Every structure is written in C-alpha cells, then in structure tokens.
Amino acid sequence: MRPGATKRIAVSGTVVAFLIVAGLGNQWVFKEAWGASSDSGKWYMELLRILGHPLWIADKGDLGDEFRFNFTTRDVTAGYVGIAVLFLVVAAVLAAGARGLNERAGGFVAFVLGWFALVLGGALHALTVFAVAYDQAGRRHEGSGFHNAMTAMQAGAHFGLLTGWLVGLAAAAGYAGSRGAGGPIGYPPSNLYGQPAG
C-alpha cells in the first residue's frame, strides 16, 4: 500500500462528490428541471432531475408556488442531513476500501470503489431524507412506507450511478498521486562492499 494513498483517495473523492452535489443539487437546477417548460418532458430534463437528486435549498421562498412540491422547513432540514450522510458514506467507503488496494490493480479498484461509494451514498441520502421528512399521514406519498423508502433509495442510487464515475476518477487520481508521496520503508542504500553509504 502506498504511503498516504488512503487519505488522498478519501479526500479527493469526497471533494468531487461535494462539487457534484453543490453544482447539480441546488435549487436553481431544481427550478430548471421541474419548472413549467416546453422541454419538461424531454429526456435531458429527466436526466437533469436525476442529476439534481441530492437537493439543497438556500431559500425555499424562491421556489414559489409554481411547483407541485410544497417544501417545509422539515424538508429543507432533511435535505441537508441527507447530504451530510452522503458525504460521510463516501468518505468512509473510500477510506475503508483504499486500505486493501495493491499495486497491480490499485488504480482500477480505486475507480470502481469511488463509483460504488457515490451509488451507496446516494441511496442512503435518499433513505435519510425520506426518514426525516416522511409524514405518516401520507401528505406526499401513496402506498406503504417500505415501498416508498425503496423507491427513494432507487432514485438516490440512480444519481450515484450516473455521476459516480467522476468520484471514481478522482479516487484513481488520488491513488496515482500517492506514487510520489514516498516509497516503502526499507534498508538504507549500501555500497559495493556492503557497508551503509554515509
């Protein structure tokens, strides 16, 4: 295992996950994806809705009444708690998985590990949001709670599946960058006569 690789992989992957969520999960992307538009039924708008799944809201009043969603303070709080869970899961999976990397396939395994981390993080993010904001009176959901929880996790996993390769690339880059961080500890260099070089 390369010295410093675990930290580099975990940090680089988590930073990229943060950038993805910050760039695609904000309320302005949400407004574009879900607002009234002639393109609302197009495939790229559906894709934008998936990519913006980990939603964070800075000003719920800015969303107005144009959406079928009626966001409450509880919904906004659930979004931030879910995003915190996503980052923690990504960092923990990357840190734990990076310890088992070897030189032969370390870069590829780091890539797959990063991708998987965001798929899992996205699914647990959605489950957390559902658990925090779920109303037992069925304000927003129809059907059983288990079915709705699984549906939410699917949506979060789809987000991770479509964007996780970016985290994978960051993790692979972090592993490759650890090459220059130092080599394995060994014996000091010696000269031809077997005496340590001074």
C-alpha positions as CSV (number, residue, x, y, z in Angstrom):
1,M,0.0,0.0,0.0
2,R,1.4,3.4,-1.0
3,P,2.0,5.8,1.9
4,G,-0.7,8.5,2.1
5,A,-2.9,6.8,-0.6
6,T,-5.8,6.2,1.8
7,K,-6.0,9.9,2.7
8,R,-5.6,11.1,-0.8
9,I,-8.3,8.8,-2.2
10,A,-10.8,9.6,0.5
11,V,-10.2,13.4,0.3
12,S,-10.2,13.7,-3.5
13,G,-13.3,11.5,-3.9
14,T,-15.2,13.4,-1.2
15,V,-14.3,16.8,-2.6
16,V,-15.6,15.7,-6.1
17,A,-18.8,14.4,-4.5
18,F,-19.2,17.8,-2.8
19,L,-18.7,19.6,-6.1
20,I,-21.3,17.4,-7.9
21,V,-23.9,18.0,-5.2
22,A,-23.1,21.7,-5.0
23,G,-23.3,22.2,-8.7
24,L,-26.3,19.9,-9.6
25,G,-28.3,19.6,-6.4
26,N,-29.0,23.3,-5.8
27,Q,-32.5,24.8,-6.1
28,W,-31.7,26.7,-9.3
29,V,-31.1,23.4,-11.1
30,F,-34.2,22.1,-9.5
31,K,-36.3,25.0,-10.8
32,E,-35.0,24.5,-14.3
33,A,-35.6,20.7,-14.2
34,W,-39.1,20.8,-12.6
35,G,-40.4,24.2,-13.7
36,A,-43.1,24.7,-16.4
37,S,-41.3,24.5,-19.7
38,S,-42.0,23.2,-23.2
39,D,-39.0,20.9,-22.7
40,S,-40.3,19.4,-19.4
41,G,-41.0,16.0,-20.9
42,K,-37.7,15.7,-22.8
43,W,-35.1,13.1,-21.9
44,Y,-32.5,15.6,-21.0
45,M,-34.9,17.2,-18.5
46,E,-35.4,13.8,-16.9
47,L,-31.7,13.4,-16.8
48,L,-31.3,16.8,-15.1
49,R,-33.9,15.7,-12.5
50,I,-31.8,12.6,-11.7
51,L,-28.6,14.5,-11.5
52,G,-30.0,17.1,-9.2
53,H,-31.4,14.5,-6.8
54,P,-29.5,15.5,-3.6
55,L,-31.4,18.7,-3.3
56,W,-30.2,21.5,-1.0
57,I,-32.3,24.7,-0.7
58,A,-30.9,28.0,0.3
59,D,-34.2,29.9,0.0
60,K,-37.4,28.0,-0.1
61,G,-39.4,31.1,-0.7
62,D,-37.6,31.5,-4.1
63,L,-39.3,28.3,-5.3
64,G,-42.7,30.0,-5.0
65,D,-45.9,28.1,-5.7
66,E,-45.1,27.1,-9.3
67,F,-44.2,23.5,-8.3
68,R,-46.3,20.7,-7.1
69,F,-43.9,20.3,-4.2
70,N,-44.7,22.3,-1.1
71,F,-41.4,22.5,0.8
72,T,-41.4,22.9,4.5
73,T,-38.6,23.6,6.9
74,R,-38.6,19.9,7.8
75,D,-38.0,19.1,4.1
76,V,-35.1,21.6,3.8
77,T,-33.5,20.2,7.0
78,A,-33.9,16.7,5.7
79,G,-32.1,17.6,2.6
80,Y,-29.1,18.9,4.5
81,V,-29.0,16.0,6.8
82,G,-29.2,13.6,3.9
83,I,-26.3,15.4,2.1
84,A,-24.2,15.1,5.2
85,V,-24.9,11.4,5.3
86,L,-23.9,11.2,1.6
87,F,-20.5,12.8,2.3
88,L,-19.8,10.7,5.3
89,V,-20.7,7.5,3.5
90,V,-18.5,8.4,0.5
91,A,-15.6,9.3,2.7
92,A,-15.9,6.2,4.9
93,V,-16.3,3.8,2.0
94,L,-13.3,5.3,0.2
95,A,-11.1,5.3,3.4
96,A,-12.1,1.7,4.3
97,G,-11.7,0.3,0.7
98,A,-8.5,2.1,0.0
99,R,-6.6,0.2,2.7
100,G,-7.0,-3.0,0.6
101,L,-5.5,-1.7,-2.6
102,N,-2.5,-3.3,-4.2
103,E,0.0,-2.1,-6.8
104,R,-1.2,-4.4,-9.6
105,A,-4.8,-3.1,-9.9
106,G,-4.9,-0.3,-7.4
107,G,-5.9,2.4,-9.8
108,F,-8.8,0.5,-11.4
109,V,-10.0,-0.7,-8.0
110,A,-9.9,2.8,-6.7
111,F,-12.0,3.9,-9.7
112,V,-14.7,1.2,-9.0
113,L,-14.6,2.0,-5.3
114,G,-15.2,5.7,-5.9
115,W,-18.1,4.9,-8.2
116,F,-19.7,2.5,-5.8
117,A,-19.2,4.9,-2.9
118,L,-21.4,7.5,-4.6
119,V,-24.1,4.9,-5.5
120,L,-24.3,3.8,-1.9
121,G,-24.1,7.4,-0.6
122,G,-26.9,8.5,-3.0
123,A,-29.1,5.6,-1.9
124,L,-28.6,6.3,1.8
125,H,-29.0,10.0,1.3
126,A,-32.5,9.4,-0.2
127,L,-33.4,7.0,2.6
128,T,-32.3,9.6,5.2
129,V,-34.3,12.3,3.6
130,F,-37.3,10.0,3.4
131,A,-37.0,9.0,7.0
132,V,-36.6,12.6,8.3
133,A,-39.3,14.2,6.2
134,Y,-41.7,11.3,5.9
135,D,-45.3,12.2,7.0
136,Q,-47.2,9.2,8.3
137,A,-50.5,10.9,7.2
138,G,-49.3,10.4,3.6
139,R,-49.0,14.1,2.8
140,R,-46.8,13.4,-0.2
141,H,-46.6,9.6,-0.6
142,E,-49.0,6.9,-1.5
143,G,-48.6,3.3,-0.8
144,S,-46.7,1.5,2.0
145,G,-43.8,3.2,3.8
146,F,-41.4,0.4,2.8
147,H,-42.3,0.7,-0.9
148,N,-41.8,4.5,-0.8
149,A,-38.5,4.1,1.0
150,M,-37.2,1.6,-1.6
151,T,-38.4,4.0,-4.4
152,A,-36.5,6.8,-2.8
153,M,-33.3,4.7,-2.5
154,Q,-33.6,3.8,-6.2
155,A,-33.7,7.4,-7.1
156,G,-30.6,8.1,-5.0
157,A,-28.8,5.1,-6.4
158,H,-29.6,6.3,-10.0
159,F,-27.9,9.6,-9.1
160,G,-24.8,7.8,-7.9
161,L,-24.8,5.5,-11.0
162,L,-24.8,8.5,-13.4
163,T,-22.3,10.6,-11.6
164,G,-20.2,8.2,-9.5
165,W,-17.7,7.7,-12.3
166,L,-16.4,11.2,-11.5
167,V,-15.8,10.3,-7.9
168,G,-14.1,7.1,-9.3
169,L,-11.8,9.2,-11.5
170,A,-10.9,11.4,-8.5
171,A,-10.2,8.3,-6.4
172,A,-8.0,6.8,-9.1
173,A,-6.2,10.1,-9.5
174,G,-5.7,10.3,-5.7
175,Y,-4.2,6.8,-5.8
176,A,-1.9,7.7,-8.7
177,G,-0.8,10.9,-7.0
178,S,0.3,9.0,-4.0
179,R,3.1,7.4,-6.1
180,G,5.3,10.4,-5.4
181,A,4.4,10.6,-1.7
182,G,7.2,8.2,-0.8
183,G,8.1,4.6,-1.2
184,P,8.0,1.6,1.2
185,I,10.3,1.7,4.2
186,G,13.4,-0.4,3.5
187,Y,17.1,-0.7,4.3
188,P,19.4,2.2,3.7
189,P,21.4,2.1,0.4
190,S,24.7,0.3,0.6
191,N,27.9,0.5,-1.5
192,L,29.5,-2.4,-3.3
193,Y,31.3,-3.5,-0.1
194,G,28.1,-4.0,1.8
195,Q,28.7,-1.0,4.1
196,P,25.9,1.5,4.6
197,A,26.5,4.6,2.5
198,G,27.5,7.6,4.6
